[in-house]
Amino acid sequence: MDAIENETISLRKASKDWNIHLTSLFDHLYGKTRFRKHGPASVLIVEGDQVMVVWVFSMQEVGLSISLQQLKMKVAKLTQTRLTPFQKGVPRSSWQYWFKRRHLELNIDQAEGLDNNQA
């Protein structure tokens, strides 16, 4: 974009050199594109998302594993005073999927029972 704006290279040559569609370059150059996130707005703001991560880590430090159902109930409790797209105030499995994708460092799976020795 800098080379095109400084007129050191033509739009058509830049398109061929960097294998970018001519119309895409044109749109970016003249401001016809907007960078926006696709999909619905986030239910948990960034701070709320971090609260959930800290909660999961703190529970795991104590030795308690968090199940997906417990995570859903915690989110429902956090967002009960806000308008959410969740049915009955509880997030669906798609929300869980994307939460896990955003936070790969978390280990959230089905909870397993304790052995008699551990109990």
Buried (B, 14 or more C-beta within 10 A) or exposed (E): EEEBEEEEBEEEEBBEEEEEEEEEBBEBBEEEEEEEEEEEEEBBEEEBBEBBBEBBBEBBEEEEBBBBEBBBBBBBEBBEEEEBEBEEBBBEEEBBEEBBEEBEEBEBEEEEEEEEEEE
